[in-house]
Each structure stands twice: as C-alpha cells, then as structure tokens.
Amino acid sequence: MRTDAELVKACLDGEKEAFGTLVERYERPVRAIALGILRDYHIVGDVSQESFVAAYQKLSGLRKAEAFGPWLMKITRRCALDTVKRRTRRASLDSAINVAAESTDGRLDEDKQRLLAAVMKLPRGERQVVMLRYFSGCGVRDVSDIVGRSVGTVTKQLSRAHKRLRRLLKEFER
C-alpha cells in the first residue's frame, strides 16, 4: 500500500488514479467532519466533493506531502463552515423575500416596500431570476429553463443578487 506522500507525488506527476486512491482513503473522515459541522446528510455529499475538488486544485501548494490527511481535513472544515455561512445568509434573505411576497390585505408595509424597491434596483438579469425564484415560487432549475441559462449561471446570479440586496437594504436602513 502506497503512502499519502507517494500518492501525492504520483498525482502531481499526472497519475490521476493516485488521487482516486486518496479519495477512497479519506472519504469517510471527510464526510464525518462535514457531518459534524453541518448536521445535514443531504449537504454532506456536496461539501465532501467540494473539499476533494479544492484539495486537487491546491495539491501543488501542499508543502509536506505526508501531511495530506490533516491538510484535507482543514479544507473540509473550511468548506463546511463556508456552507453554513452561505445557508444562514440565504435563509435570512429567503425569509425576508417570502414575507415580502405575502400580503393579506393587498398593501405592502414599509419593510416590504423597501425590499421591493431594492429588488427593482437590481440589474435586469438578477432582478429577473429573483422575481421568478422568490415571487413566482419557481425552483432554480425551472428559472434556468425559463431564462435559457444554465443552472450554475442562475445560481451565481441569485448569489450576486443576494449580496446586492443585503447592501441595498442596509443603505435603506441608514
């Protein structure tokens, strides 16, 4: 059985199967670390994959090949924590947008008016995907089909829109 250092060197020399061996070796510990932080089995697979991709991309920057395991665990921890941050921010914005979309008497209160004004200030493409996603209740894949863009592009536009909306809403508070 080859050591981590040997596998890292082989991978850097172009032997792609070597990285596959590292993935098999560390798949369970990576999933365990991600699960410990996220506590959601559904997201653990994505974070694990993201961790291995990040490790593969940064492999040439690893100074001590024999320290691959601990290095990978740090990457996994960072990916999981970043996911928690993204989900927390998205959840707070999602709830604000969903509240804005609901109105019992047909009139918008002050907060909903500010949110709608902020959405209207977004660039056209971002405004379109936000309106479809949150005001029409379409899923990301449906929005992708409607606007004729890839799911990744729609996801990126939503992410950018979330950031802009947070900034715009903070400006309204001042």
Secondary structure as a PSIPRED ss2 file (coil, helix, strand):
# PSIPRED VFORMAT (PSIPRED V4.0)

   1 M C   1.000  0.000  0.000
   2 R C   1.000  0.000  0.000
   3 T C   1.000  0.000  0.000
   4 D H   0.000  1.000  0.000
   5 A H   0.000  1.000  0.000
   6 E H   0.000  1.000  0.000
   7 L H   0.000  1.000  0.000
   8 V H   0.000  1.000  0.000
   9 K H   0.000  1.000  0.000
  10 A H   0.000  1.000  0.000
  11 C H   0.000  1.000  0.000
  12 L H   0.000  1.000  0.000
  13 D C   1.000  0.000  0.000
  14 G C   1.000  0.000  0.000
  15 E C   1.000  0.000  0.000
  16 K H   0.000  1.000  0.000
  17 E H   0.000  1.000  0.000
  18 A H   0.000  1.000  0.000
  19 F H   0.000  1.000  0.000
  20 G H   0.000  1.000  0.000
  21 T H   0.000  1.000  0.000
  22 L H   0.000  1.000  0.000
  23 V H   0.000  1.000  0.000
  24 E H   0.000  1.000  0.000
  25 R H   0.000  1.000  0.000
  26 Y H   0.000  1.000  0.000
  27 E H   0.000  1.000  0.000
  28 R H   0.000  1.000  0.000
  29 P H   0.000  1.000  0.000
  30 V H   0.000  1.000  0.000
  31 R H   0.000  1.000  0.000
  32 A H   0.000  1.000  0.000
  33 I H   0.000  1.000  0.000
  34 A H   0.000  1.000  0.000
  35 L H   0.000  1.000  0.000
  36 G H   0.000  1.000  0.000
  37 I H   0.000  1.000  0.000
  38 L H   0.000  1.000  0.000
  39 R C   1.000  0.000  0.000
  40 D C   1.000  0.000  0.000
  41 Y H   0.000  1.000  0.000
  42 H H   0.000  1.000  0.000
  43 I H   0.000  1.000  0.000
  44 V H   0.000  1.000  0.000
  45 G H   0.000  1.000  0.000
  46 D H   0.000  1.000  0.000
  47 V H   0.000  1.000  0.000
  48 S H   0.000  1.000  0.000
  49 Q H   0.000  1.000  0.000
  50 E H   0.000  1.000  0.000
  51 S H   0.000  1.000  0.000
  52 F H   0.000  1.000  0.000
  53 V H   0.000  1.000  0.000
  54 A H   0.000  1.000  0.000
  55 A H   0.000  1.000  0.000
  56 Y H   0.000  1.000  0.000
  57 Q H   0.000  1.000  0.000
  58 K H   0.000  1.000  0.000
  59 L H   0.000  1.000  0.000
  60 S H   0.000  1.000  0.000
  61 G H   0.000  1.000  0.000
  62 L C   1.000  0.000  0.000
  63 R C   1.000  0.000  0.000
  64 K C   1.000  0.000  0.000
  65 A H   0.000  1.000  0.000
  66 E H   0.000  1.000  0.000
  67 A H   0.000  1.000  0.000
  68 F H   0.000  1.000  0.000
  69 G H   0.000  1.000  0.000
  70 P H   0.000  1.000  0.000
  71 W H   0.000  1.000  0.000
  72 L H   0.000  1.000  0.000
  73 M H   0.000  1.000  0.000
  74 K H   0.000  1.000  0.000
  75 I H   0.000  1.000  0.000
  76 T H   0.000  1.000  0.000
  77 R H   0.000  1.000  0.000
  78 R H   0.000  1.000  0.000
  79 C H   0.000  1.000  0.000
  80 A H   0.000  1.000  0.000
  81 L H   0.000  1.000  0.000
  82 D H   0.000  1.000  0.000
  83 T H   0.000  1.000  0.000
  84 V H   0.000  1.000  0.000
  85 K H   0.000  1.000  0.000
  86 R H   0.000  1.000  0.000
  87 R H   0.000  1.000  0.000
  88 T H   0.000  1.000  0.000
  89 R H   0.000  1.000  0.000
  90 R H   0.000  1.000  0.000
  91 A H   0.000  1.000  0.000
  92 S H   0.000  1.000  0.000
  93 L H   0.000  1.000  0.000
  94 D H   0.000  1.000  0.000
  95 S H   0.000  1.000  0.000
  96 A H   0.000  1.000  0.000
  97 I H   0.000  1.000  0.000
  98 N H   0.000  1.000  0.000
  99 V H   0.000  1.000  0.000
 100 A H   0.000  1.000  0.000
 101 A H   0.000  1.000  0.000
 102 E C   1.000  0.000  0.000
 103 S C   1.000  0.000  0.000
 104 T C   1.000  0.000  0.000
 105 D C   1.000  0.000  0.000
 106 G C   1.000  0.000  0.000
 107 R C   1.000  0.000  0.000
 108 L C   1.000  0.000  0.000
 109 D C   1.000  0.000  0.000
 110 E H   0.000  1.000  0.000
 111 D H   0.000  1.000  0.000
 112 K H   0.000  1.000  0.000
 113 Q H   0.000  1.000  0.000
 114 R H   0.000  1.000  0.000
 115 L H   0.000  1.000  0.000
 116 L H   0.000  1.000  0.000
 117 A H   0.000  1.000  0.000
 118 A H   0.000  1.000  0.000
 119 V H   0.000  1.000  0.000
 120 M H   0.000  1.000  0.000
 121 K C   1.000  0.000  0.000
 122 L C   1.000  0.000  0.000
 123 P C   1.000  0.000  0.000
 124 R H   0.000  1.000  0.000
 125 G H   0.000  1.000  0.000
 126 E H   0.000  1.000  0.000
 127 R H   0.000  1.000  0.000
 128 Q H   0.000  1.000  0.000
 129 V H   0.000  1.000  0.000
 130 V H   0.000  1.000  0.000
 131 M H   0.000  1.000  0.000
 132 L H   0.000  1.000  0.000
 133 R H   0.000  1.000  0.000
 134 Y H   0.000  1.000  0.000
 135 F H   0.000  1.000  0.000
 136 S C   1.000  0.000  0.000
 137 G C   1.000  0.000  0.000
 138 C C   1.000  0.000  0.000
 139 G C   1.000  0.000  0.000
 140 V H   0.000  1.000  0.000
 141 R H   0.000  1.000  0.000
 142 D H   0.000  1.000  0.000
 143 V H   0.000  1.000  0.000
 144 S H   0.000  1.000  0.000
 145 D H   0.000  1.000  0.000
 146 I H   0.000  1.000  0.000
 147 V H   0.000  1.000  0.000
 148 G C   1.000  0.000  0.000
 149 R C   1.000  0.000  0.000
 150 S C   1.000  0.000  0.000
 151 V H   0.000  1.000  0.000
 152 G H   0.000  1.000  0.000
 153 T H   0.000  1.000  0.000
 154 V H   0.000  1.000  0.000
 155 T H   0.000  1.000  0.000
 156 K H   0.000  1.000  0.000
 157 Q H   0.000  1.000  0.000
 158 L H   0.000  1.000  0.000
 159 S H   0.000  1.000  0.000
 160 R H   0.000  1.000  0.000
 161 A H   0.000  1.000  0.000
 162 H H   0.000  1.000  0.000
 163 K H   0.000  1.000  0.000
 164 R H   0.000  1.000  0.000
 165 L H   0.000  1.000  0.000
 166 R H   0.000  1.000  0.000
 167 R H   0.000  1.000  0.000
 168 L H   0.000  1.000  0.000
 169 L H   0.000  1.000  0.000
 170 K H   0.000  1.000  0.000
 171 E H   0.000  1.000  0.000
 172 F H   0.000  1.000  0.000
 173 E H   0.000  1.000  0.000
 174 R C   1.000  0.000  0.000
